[in-house]
Amino acid sequence: MNISESAVGMYERDEREPSFKILNQIADYFGVSYDYLLGSSIARTPEEGMAFSDGGRNWTEEEMQIAESIIETLRKQQGK
């Protein structure tokens, strides 16, 4: 991504914020959405976020955490 170690350190210490271009590269590299990368969603991808949609119903944070736990458990079982 052509990011210096000092820049990464500044991002980690909240001394500097990455540009949108860098955020895009990081999200693409890890295969996640911007919302997940920035901590505003537990859904890693837009498709995964659709799983939390229920006809416009807003899920509570606790419900979303439970759903994420179930999804992770199912993924682990399928991987075996």
C-alpha positions in Angstrom: 0.0 0.0 0.0 3.0 2.2 0.1 2.5 3.4 3.7 5.5 4.2 5.9 5.9 2.5 9.3 5.8 5.9 10.9 2.4 6.7 9.2 1.0 3.5 10.4 2.2 4.3 13.9 0.5 7.7 13.8 -2.7 6.1 12.6 -2.5 3.7 15.6 -1.9 6.5 18.1 -4.7 8.7 16.6 -2.1 11.3 15.7 -3.1 11.2 12.0 -5.9 9.8 10.0 -5.5 7.9 6.7 -6.8 9.5 3.5 -9.9 8.1 1.8 -7.5 6.5 -0.8 -5.6 4.7 1.9 -8.8 3.6 3.7 -10.1 2.2 0.4 -6.8 0.3 -0.1 -7.0 -1.1 3.5 -10.7 -2.1 3.1 -9.9 -3.8 -0.2 -6.9 -5.6 1.2 -8.8 -7.0 4.1 -12.0 -7.6 2.1 -14.2 -5.6 4.4 -16.6 -2.6 4.2 -15.7 0.9 5.1 -18.3 0.8 7.9 -16.7 -2.3 9.4 -13.2 -0.8 9.0 -14.2 2.4 10.8 -16.1 0.5 13.6 -19.6 1.6 12.7 -20.8 -1.8 11.7 -20.3 -5.4 12.8 -21.0 -6.6 9.3 -17.7 -7.1 7.6 -19.2 -6.8 4.1 -22.3 -5.1 2.6 -23.7 -8.6 1.9 -23.2 -9.6 5.5 -25.0 -6.4 6.5 -28.0 -7.5 4.5 -28.3 -10.5 6.8 -29.0 -8.0 9.6 -31.9 -6.4 7.7 -35.4 -7.4 8.7 -37.9 -5.5 6.6 -36.6 -2.1 7.9 -36.6 -3.2 11.6 -33.7 -1.7 13.5 -31.8 -4.4 15.5 -30.4 -3.5 18.9 -26.6 -3.7 19.4 -27.2 -6.8 21.6 -29.2 -8.5 18.9 -26.5 -7.8 16.3 -23.8 -9.2 18.6 -25.8 -12.3 19.1 -26.4 -12.7 15.4 -22.7 -12.2 14.7 -21.8 -14.8 17.2 -24.2 -17.3 15.6 -22.8 -16.5 12.1 -19.2 -17.0 13.3 -20.2 -20.4 14.9 -21.8 -21.5 11.7 -18.8 -20.5 9.7 -16.5 -22.5 12.0 -18.7 -25.5 11.8 -18.8 -25.4 8.0 -15.0 -25.0 7.9 -14.5 -28.4 9.6 
